[in-house]
């Protein structure tokens, strides 16, 4: 890591630490705790949050803890779970799957949390599964949208999957928007690779063609060779599964090369209203995304959630959105609330897993949702949108889309 990158990560962490303190979190030995405002003789129910508070994915981690705090406040304001308040513990997983294991173990061994929720990268999820589920026998909730298909016992994924997102978007791009020739660019890890495998199958099944497919280190910032290749091949559409920090460099260079001005289009299925934190408005304009929620969704409860969140975190740059784990974090805790009630307070992994498998919400960000028991993922509404004049314009909606199948 270069000195400049290290300093950037440090500045991001200090910003996050300041926001944590302002929101009522108390710093401890290597982590943070958010004490409820009231107590019960039986003690609190302890939820561990493993979030990327520093490093290149800090924007993900900060939205994660804010959304978790938002959901916990709603639960505690309504009397807690079976009369017990929710107490949150936070550890920084530092945008590094290697560091995540030691940090999440502190949640378990030092704070004795009753469940763990966290992870941004699929590699972080994979790294944390063993210490959380296999060794500690704790429920593990993964709140980030991901490639789908991870049906590990004790793991529940509460945001959109790639099957959710691409199942309607790819046919639309080909049959309605007229995109026939595609380029697939991605970061070199599990989520982009599996997502692009799904995309390729859908593209070819709908009469399209993949011109080329390439992968790059997550922190690669220079893409002149790839952009030149795109401009030479003249594809209709680029499906971009890069992530920060490399994503910004690619998008800027592709825009400056004139790809969109020459009629090309681009989709980045994890982009939402938080994209303004790292992508210029002119670069975003015209991009497509597909998620379980956008701020432009016309749903009264969704709009009420936005209002309450903004009142809780006024002027925060980390908005309540779907692409950076906010909606998954909110659902993750609300499903957990239901599961604990169903088990009558039994917090064992076996009891909670069985109860969590049947959880459902009549309303939430983007509409209703329910856990799909076979896949341990969630069925929910999916919105296909395009960035137009600074807002995500909803093009189409599919209701209660299943999350796809388990991978072999």
C-alpha positions in Angstrom: 0.0 0.0 0.0 1.4 3.4 -0.9 1.7 6.2 1.6 -1.1 8.2 -0.2 -3.5 5.3 -0.1 -2.7 4.7 3.6 -3.4 8.3 4.4 -6.6 8.2 2.5 -7.8 5.1 4.5 -6.8 6.8 7.7 -8.7 9.9 6.9 -11.8 7.9 6.1 -11.5 6.0 9.4 -11.2 9.2 11.4 -14.2 10.6 9.6 -16.2 7.4 10.4 -14.9 7.5 14.0 -16.1 11.1 14.4 -19.5 10.1 13.1 -19.7 7.1 15.4 -19.0 9.2 18.4 -21.6 11.8 17.3 -24.2 9.1 16.9 -23.6 7.9 20.5 -21.2 5.0 20.0 -18.5 4.5 22.7 -15.0 3.5 21.7 -13.5 0.4 23.4 -10.4 -1.7 23.0 -10.4 -2.1 19.2 -14.1 -1.6 18.6 -17.2 0.4 19.4 -20.4 -0.2 21.4 -23.8 1.4 21.2 -25.6 1.1 24.5 -29.4 1.1 24.5 -31.1 3.9 26.4 -33.0 1.5 28.7 -32.3 -1.9 30.3 -33.9 -5.2 31.1 -32.9 -7.6 34.0 -32.3 -10.3 31.4 -29.7 -8.1 29.7 -29.5 -6.9 26.1 -29.5 -9.0 23.0 -26.1 -8.4 21.5 -25.6 -7.9 17.8 -22.1 -7.8 16.3 -21.5 -5.5 13.3 -18.5 -6.3 11.1 -18.1 -3.3 8.8 -15.4 -1.9 6.5 -14.9 1.4 8.4 -11.6 2.1 6.8 -9.9 1.3 3.5 -11.2 1.5 -0.1 -14.7 0.2 0.9 -15.3 2.6 3.8 -18.4 4.1 2.1 -19.9 0.6 2.4 -19.0 0.2 6.1 -20.3 3.5 7.1 -23.7 3.0 5.5 -23.8 -0.5 7.1 -23.5 0.7 10.7 -25.8 3.6 10.2 -28.6 1.4 8.7 -28.0 -1.2 11.6 -28.3 1.6 14.2 -31.5 2.9 12.4 -33.1 -0.6 12.6 -32.0 -1.2 16.2 -33.5 2.2 17.2 -36.8 1.2 15.7 -36.8 -2.1 17.5 -35.8 -0.6 20.8 -38.3 2.3 20.5 -41.0 -0.4 20.1 -40.0 -2.2 23.3 -37.1 -4.3 22.2 -37.3 -8.0 21.4 -39.3 -9.9 24.0 -38.7 -7.0 26.3 -34.9 -7.0 25.8 -33.1 -4.1 24.1 -30.7 -4.6 21.2 -27.1 -3.6 21.9 -24.8 -3.1 19.0 -21.0 -3.9 18.8 -18.9 -2.8 15.9 -15.5 -3.9 14.6 -13.7 -2.5 11.6 -12.9 -5.2 9.0 -10.7 -2.6 7.2 -11.6 -3.6 3.6 -9.4 -6.6 4.0 -10.7 -10.2 4.1 -7.5 -11.2 6.0 -8.0 -8.7 8.8 -11.7 -9.5 9.0 -11.2 -12.9 10.7 -9.3 -11.5 13.7 -11.7 -8.6 14.1 -14.9 -10.6 13.9 -13.4 -13.0 16.5 -13.3 -10.1 18.9 -17.1 -9.6 18.5 -17.5 -13.3 19.5 -14.9 -13.9 22.2 -14.7 -10.4 23.8 -18.3 -9.2 23.5 -20.1 -12.5 23.3 -22.5 -11.3 20.6 -25.6 -13.4 19.9 -25.3 -12.9 16.1 -23.0 -11.3 13.6 -24.0 -9.2 10.6 -21.5 -7.9 8.1 -19.1 -8.2 5.2 -18.9 -6.2 2.0 -16.8 -8.4 -0.4 -17.8 -12.0 -1.1 -14.2 -12.9 0.0 -14.9 -11.2 3.4 -18.0 -13.3 3.8 -16.1 -16.4 2.9 -13.4 -15.6 5.4 -15.8 -14.9 8.3 -18.0 -17.9 7.8 -15.7 -20.3 9.6 -15.1 -18.3 12.8 -18.7 -17.2 13.1 -20.7 -20.3 12.0 -18.5 -23.3 12.3 -16.5 -22.4 15.4 -18.7 -20.0 17.4 -22.0 -21.5 16.3 -23.5 -18.0 15.8 -26.0 -16.9 13.2 -24.3 -14.9 10.4 -26.3 -12.4 8.3 -24.7 -11.0 5.1 -26.4 -7.7 4.2 -24.6 -6.9 0.9 -26.0 -7.6 -2.5 -24.0 -10.4 -4.0 -23.6 -13.1 -6.7 -26.1 -15.5 -5.0 -26.1 -19.2 -4.4 -24.3 -19.4 -1.1 -26.6 -21.7 0.9 -24.4 -22.4 3.8 -26.3 -23.5 6.9 -26.4 -20.6 9.5 -25.8 -17.9 6.8 -28.6 -15.7 5.6 -28.2 -13.1 2.8 -30.6 -10.2 3.0 -30.0 -8.1 -0.1 -30.4 -8.6 -3.9 -28.5 -11.3 -5.8 -27.1 -11.1 -9.3 -29.9 -13.4 -10.5 -32.4 -10.8 -9.1 -30.6 -7.9 -10.8 -29.7 -9.4 -14.2 -32.8 -11.5 -14.9 -34.8 -8.7 -16.3 -32.1 -6.1 -17.0 -30.3 -8.1 -19.7 -33.4 -9.0 -21.7 -34.5 -5.4 -21.5 -31.2 -4.0 -22.8 -31.2 -6.4 -25.7 -34.9 -6.4 -26.7 -35.9 -2.9 -25.8 -32.8 -0.8 -25.7 -31.2 -2.5 -28.7 -27.9 -3.5 -27.1 -26.6 -6.6 -28.9 -22.8 -6.6 -28.3 -21.6 -6.5 -24.7 -18.3 -6.1 -22.9 -17.9 -7.5 -19.4 -15.4 -5.8 -17.2 -14.9 -6.7 -13.5 -12.7 -6.8 -10.4 -10.8 -10.0 -10.1 -12.7 -11.8 -7.3 -15.8 -14.0 -6.8 -18.7 -11.5 -7.2 -17.8 -10.1 -10.6 -16.8 -13.5 -12.0 -20.0 -15.3 -11.0 -22.1 -12.2 -11.9 -20.6 -12.2 -15.4 -21.1 -15.9 -15.8 -24.8 -15.3 -15.2 -24.7 -12.3 -17.5 -23.1 -14.2 -20.3 -25.7 -16.9 -20.1 -28.5 -14.4 -20.3 -26.9 -12.4 -23.1 -26.4 -15.4 -25.3 -29.9 -16.8 -24.5 -31.4 -13.5 -25.6 -29.5 -13.3 -28.9 -26.7 -11.0 -27.7 -22.9 -11.4 -28.0 -20.1 -11.0 -25.5 -17.3 -9.2 -27.4 -14.7 -9.7 -24.6 -14.5 -10.2 -20.8 -11.7 -9.0 -18.6 -10.8 -8.8 -14.9 -8.5 -6.4 -13.0 -7.1 -5.9 -9.5 -9.6 -4.1 -7.2 -7.3 -1.1 -6.8 -6.2 -0.7 -10.4 -6.8 2.8 -11.5 -5.4 2.9 -15.1 -7.5 1.5 -17.9 -6.3 3.2 -21.0 -5.6 -0.1 -22.8 -9.1 -1.5 -22.0 -10.8 1.7 -22.9 -8.9 1.8 -26.2 -10.0 -1.7 -26.9 -13.7 -0.9 -26.1 -13.6 2.2 -28.4 -12.1 0.0 -31.2 -14.6 -2.8 -30.8 -17.6 -0.5 -30.5 -19.8 -2.6 -28.2 -23.3 -1.4 -27.5 -23.1 -1.9 -23.7 -20.5 -2.3 -21.0 -21.6 -4.3 -17.9 -19.2 -3.0 -15.3 -18.6 -5.1 -12.2 -15.7 -3.1 -10.9 -15.9 -1.7 -7.4 -14.2 1.2 -5.6 -11.5 2.3 -5.8 -10.8 1.0 -9.3 -14.3 1.6 -10.6 -13.9 5.4 -10.5 -10.9 5.4 -12.8 -12.5 3.1 -15.3 -15.8 5.1 -15.5 -14.0 8.4 -15.8 -11.7 7.2 -18.6 -14.5 5.5 -20.5 -16.5 8.7 -20.3 -13.6 10.9 -21.4 -13.0 8.6 -24.4 -16.5 9.5 -25.6 -18.1 6.1 -25.2 -21.5 7.4 -24.1 -21.4 10.3 -26.5 -21.0 7.8 -29.3 -24.1 5.9 -28.3 -22.6 3.3 -25.9 -24.4 2.5 -22.6 -23.2 1.1 -19.3 -24.6 -0.7 -16.3 -23.2 -0.9 -12.8 -25.7 -2.9 -10.7 -24.4 -1.8 -7.3 -24.7 1.9 -8.0 -27.4 3.9 -6.1 -27.8 7.4 -4.6 -24.5 6.9 -2.7 -22.7 6.9 -6.0 -22.3 10.7 -5.8 -19.7 10.0 -3.1 -17.2 8.7 -5.7 -18.5 9.3 -9.3 -19.0 12.7 -11.0 -22.6 13.5 -12.1 -21.7 13.7 -15.8 -20.0 10.3 -15.6 -23.1 8.7 -13.9 -25.6 10.2 -16.3 -27.2 7.5 -18.5 -25.9 4.6 -16.4 -28.3 1.7 -15.6 -28.7 -0.2 -12.3 -31.0 -2.8 -10.9 -31.7 -3.0 -7.1 -34.3 -3.6 -4.5 -34.8 0.1 -3.7 -34.1 3.6 -5.1 -35.1 6.9 -3.5 -37.5 7.4 -6.4 -39.5 4.3 -5.5 -43.1 5.5 -5.1 -44.0 3.6 -1.9 -45.3 5.4 1.2 -43.4 3.2 3.7 -40.2 3.5 1.8 -40.5 7.2 1.8 -41.2 7.3 5.5 -38.1 5.2 6.2 -36.0 7.7 4.2 -37.5 10.6 6.2 -36.8 8.9 9.5 -33.2 7.9 8.5 -32.4 11.4 7.3 -33.7 12.8 10.6 -31.5 10.4 12.5 -28.4 11.1 10.5 -28.8 14.7 9.2 -26.3 15.8 6.5 -24.6 12.4 6.5 -23.0 11.6 3.2 -23.9 7.9 3.7 -27.4 7.6 2.5 -30.0 4.9 3.1 -29.7 2.9 -0.2 -29.7 -0.6 -1.6 -26.4 -0.9 -3.4 -24.2 -0.4 -0.3 -25.9 -2.7 2.3 -28.3 -0.2 3.9 -31.5 -2.1 2.9 -29.9 -5.5 3.6 -28.7 -4.3 7.0 -32.2 -3.0 7.9 -33.8 -6.2 6.8 -31.2 -8.3 8.5 -32.0 -6.9 11.9 -35.8 -6.9 11.3 -35.7 -10.6 10.2 -33.6 -11.3 13.3 -36.2 -9.7 15.5 -38.8 -12.0 14.1 -36.6 -15.0 14.5 -35.9 -14.3 18.2 -39.6 -13.9 18.9 -40.4 -17.2 17.1 -37.8 -19.0 19.2 -39.1 -17.4 22.4 -35.6 -16.1 23.1 -33.6 -19.2 22.2 -30.4 -17.7 20.6 -28.8 -21.0 19.6 -27.7 -21.3 16.0 -30.0 -24.2 15.3 -33.1 -22.5 16.7 -32.4 -19.1 15.1 -31.6 -20.6 11.7 -34.9 -22.5 11.6 -36.9 -19.4 12.6 -35.0 -17.0 10.3 -35.8 -19.3 7.4 -39.5 -18.4 7.7 -39.1 -14.6 8.3 -41.0 -12.2 6.2 -41.8 -8.4 6.1 -45.1 -7.0 4.8 -43.3 -3.7 4.2 -39.8 -2.3 4.0 -37.5 -0.4 1.7 -38.8 -1.1 -1.8 -41.7 -3.1 -0.5 -42.3 -6.5 1.1 -39.7 -9.3 1.4 -39.3 -12.8 2.7 -36.6 -15.3 3.3 -36.5 -18.0 0.7 -35.8 -21.1 2.9 -34.0 -23.3 0.4 -31.4 -20.6 -0.6 -31.2 -18.7 2.7 -31.6 -15.5 0.5 -34.5 -13.2 0.1 -37.3 -12.8 -2.3 -38.1 -9.1 -3.0 -39.1 -6.4 -5.4 -36.5 -5.4 -8.0 -36.4 -2.0 -9.7 -34.6 -1.4 -13.0 -33.5 2.2 -13.2 -31.4 4.7 -15.2 -29.5 7.7 -13.9 -31.2 10.8 -15.6 -30.4 14.4 -14.5 -29.2 13.4 -11.1 -31.9 10.9 -10.2 -32.5 7.2 -10.7 -35.5 7.0 -13.0 -37.4 3.8 -12.5 -37.9 2.0 -15.9 -39.6 -1.1 -14.7 -40.4 -3.2 -11.5 -40.7 -6.9 -10.9 -42.4 -8.0 -7.7 -41.2 -10.6 -5.2 -38.4 -12.0 -7.5 -36.8 -15.2 -6.2 -33.1 -15.1 -5.5 -31.9 -17.9 -7.8 -30.6 -21.3 -6.9 -27.9 -22.7 -4.7 -24.5 -23.3 -6.3 -23.3 -26.8 -6.4 
